[in-house]
Amino acid sequence: MRSAASDAVVARALLNLVERELRKPIRTYRRHSWEAFSISGNVEAEDLLTHGEDGFRQTGLSFDRQNDFNRIIQDAMLILADQSRDSDLRRLLINRARYFGPQASDGKIPRLTALSSRNARWREALALSLIVHEDARLGSGAGFSVSPGFLIDTERAWEQFLFFAIRLGLPSAEVTKRDFELGNRTRFDLGANNDSQVSVVNVTPDISLSISKEHRVILDAKYKGRYGLRPTIPSADLYESLAFLKATGTKRVILLYPWTLQSSVEPGTAKVFETTKVDSVEVVGVSVAAAGLARSGGIIPFSKKLIRSLEPYLND
């Protein structure tokens, strides 16, 4: 049976991916035809002798938003809107789908590799949209979580999935994503005036978990690791975590990586693979299993198992 909660996770992940790239829409060249008495395109010689009610038949190239990439993303948002039981979420999906403008009713299924370098930022939104589109075509009732493209191929979706799983698992806690002030940056003008500008430097962990007024836990979703190899915390993640610790004043950061070892474990299982202590603070690396999520019943059992696994590090 499809989980409404897992559908909502996919819908909100797609909305966030689309919102992130709105300033740079996917535009491509396409050949099209039209009729007009003013000639602005290519006209065949015989068409100059005859014309339709609207003018001469012409062909030409346009550089616009009408393409298979935008059509698939728009279709995915409308599919999710149709399936959503949340009226507010449904409204958001429909309104955002309008951004893509009129699209052809059918066309080819685009390949991710066909995206140009100019439009490469849309790769994650397109990947997730293709999953939704394929799920609707097959009429699957298992839920979108079965697809590795949602949980593994898209970094943003992995972050969103963990955020909503933790929010579901800890309904009484405050789960947010917010900025914390780390310090100040001063930029100096090398000109004759030797002026300077001071700005605030913020850091933004993926998950800020407030269990009580006095107890906050910072978690960060990490999308690194090679399947089959023993996980490790990269130096860049460690340095970023130390910045989180300083800015938030907490004693521990939990880094959540996808499970990469070749072993079958229950979805939601979270195991510590590495800890690093610096003075009185600690960085904890955790592998989280998500394979086989649909077979386990969806995001709710996953969420409960994840919180149980992390509990010693959340409450300490």
N, C-alpha and C positions, 0 to 999 in steps of 0.2 A: 504494500500500500504506500502511496506517495505521502511524504511528510510535508504538511503545510509550512512547517518551520524551515525545512531544508529548501523548499521552493523560495521562501522569503529571503534566505541567505543568498541564493543565486541572483534573485532579482535586485537586491540591494548592492551586491558586488558589481553587477553589470551597470547599474545606475552610477556608482562611484567611478568605474572605469570610463564611462562615457563623459561624465562631468569633468573629469581630469583633462580631457583632450578637446573640449568644445571650441577653444580658441583656434584650433588648427584642424578644421574639418577635412574629411577625405574628399579630395577633388581629383577627377581623372578626365582624360580626353575621351570623347565618344563621338561616333559618327551618327548623325540623325538627318531626317528629311522633313521638310515643311513646305507649305504653299504660301506665297505672298506676291503681290504685284511689284513691290520694290525688291530688286535683286541684290542680295547680300551674300549668296552662296554660289555653289557650282550649278549650272543649268545645262542640260543636254541640248544640243542644237534643235532636235525635233520638238522639244518642250517649249521652245520659243514661239513656235507656230500655233500651239494650242495651249490652253490653260484651263484650270478648274475654276470653280466659283470663287475660291479664295486667292487665286493668282497662279504664278508659275511654280512648278515643282522644282525644288532646290535641295541640294545636299551640302553638308558642311560639318566642321568639327566644333564641338563645344567643350569647354573646360569647366565642369560643374560638379555638383554633388550627386547627380543621378548615376549610380553605378551599383554593381552587384555587392560590393562591400557594405555600403550604407543600407542597401535593401535587406541584407541578412541581419544586420544589427537592429534595424527598425522592426523587422518581422519578429525577432527574438523578444524585443520589449513588448510587442503587442501580444505575443503568445503568453508571456509571463503575466501580463495584465489580465488577460482572459482567465488565467488559472488562479489568480490571487484572490484570497478571501479577505484581504485587508483593503478597505476602500481607499484609504490614504495612499497606500503603496500603489494601488491600481491607477489612481489619478496621476501620481508622479510618473509612472511608466508611460502612460498615454501622452501626457504633456511633453515628455522628453522625446518620445518617438516622433512627434511633429517637427522637431528640430531638423530631421533629415529631409524634410520636404517630400514632394511627390516622387514616388519610385515606381518602376515597372512592376507589374503584377507577378511576373515570373522572370526567370533568367538562369544563368549558370550558377552552380555552387562554387564560390571563389576559393582558391587555395591561399593559405597564409603566406606562402613563399611568393605569391603574386603581388603582395603589397610593395610598393616602391619605398625607397629609403625615406622619401619625404613623408610618407604615411606610416612609417614603421611604429610610431608611438601608439597606433591603434591596434597593434597585434593582439594584446591581451583581451580587449573588448571583442574583437572579431573571433578569437579562439573560443571564448565563452559563448558567444552568440551561435557559433556553429554547433556547439554541444546542445544548446537549447533547441535549435532547429532540427537536429537529428533526432533528439528525444521525441519531439512532437511528431516527426515523420514516422517513427517506428511505433508510436503509441505506447512507450514504455511506462510502466506504473511503478518502477523501482525508485525513481527519483534521480535528480541530476548528479547526486554525489557519487554515482558509480563511475563517472568519467574521470580518468586521470588528468584530463585537460583542465578540469576545474580546480582540483586540489594540488596538482603538481606543476602544470605547465604555466600557470599564471601566479606570479608572486603576490600581486594585489589581492587576488581571490583567496589565497592561503591566509593572508592577514585578516581579511574580512571574515572568513570561516571561523578562525580561532576567536576573534572578537565576539561574534555572536554565540559561539559555543560556551565561552566563559560567562557571558551575560545570562544565558539560559541556565547554566549550572549554579550560578550564584545570584538568584533574583533579588535578594535583600541587600546586596552590595552595590556600590556605585562603580560602574564600569564605563570609562571614558577614554577618549584620545585627546590629549591636550598638550599645550606648550608649557615648558618650564624654563625659567631664565637661568642661563649658565653664567653669563658675564657680559662684558662690554667689548666691542670692537672699535678701535680708533683708526681712522684712515687719514693719512697726512697728504696734503697737497705739496708736490715737489716744486711748485712754482715760487715766484718771488714772495707771495704773501704768506707762505708757510702755514696755511689754514689747515684745520683738522675737523673731522666729523666723527661723532661718537654714535654708535648704534648698539642695540641690545642683541646679544647672541642667545637664541633659544634652541632647545633640543625637544624632540617630540617622540617619546616612546609610543609604540603601537597601542599598548594597553596600560592604563593606570587604574589599578584596582584598589578602591577604598573600602576595606572591610569594616572599619570603624573610624571615628574622628582621629584616633591616635595611630592607626595602623594602615599604612599604604604599601602595596606591593606593585612593582613595576615588571611588566612582561613585554617582550619584544619578539615578534614573529620573524624568523629568519628563513630565507629561501636559498639554502646552499647545501652542498653535500653531493656526493656521487654514490649512486646506488651500488650496494654490495660492499662498500668500503666503510671502515670504522669511522664514525663521526669525530670531529674535533672543532673547537671554537677558533675561528680564524683571528689573527691579530687585530684586524680592522673592527671586528665585532666586539672584541675585548676592550679596545680603546673607546669605542662608542658607548659601551656599557658603563665604563668608568665616568664618562661625562654625564650619563643619566643619573648615576649614583650621587655625583656632586650636586647636580642641579635640583634633584628631588629630595635630597637629605635622607634617603632610605638606606638600608643596610644590605639589600639584596636585589639583584636583577635576574630574572629567569628568561633565558633565551629558548624559544620553541622552534626546533628544526623538524622537518619531515623525517619520518623513520626511513632509514636507507639500508638497514641490514636485511639480508635475505632470510627472513624468518617470519613465520605466520603468528601474529599476535592479535588480540582483541582490539578493534578500533577504539581509540580513546586512551589506550595504554600510553603512559608517559614515563620514561625511565631516564634518570640522570646519567649522562655519559662522561661529564667532566665538571669540575668546580675549580675556580681560581679565587684565591683570597688575597686581598691587598689591604694590609692593616686590619681595620675592623669591618670591611665590606667584602661582599662575595658576589661572584658572577657564576651562575649555574646554567650549564648547557643541558638541554633536555630533548630527547627524541620522542616525537608524538606519532603514533601509528594511526593511519587513516584508511589504508587499503581495506576493501571489503565493507565499506561503511553502509552501503545499501542493504547488504545481507544481514547486518547486525540490527537493522531497524531504523536507521537514519540518525539525524543529528542529536536527538534527545538522549538516547542511550550513550552515544559518543560523549556528549557533554558531561553526563553524570560520571562516566568512567574517567574522563580527563580530570575532573575536579577531585575525585577520590585519589587519583595518582599523584596530583600536585599538592594535596592537602598538607603534608608535613612541611612544605616549603612556603605555603601560603599563610599558615597560622603561627609559625615559629617567629 
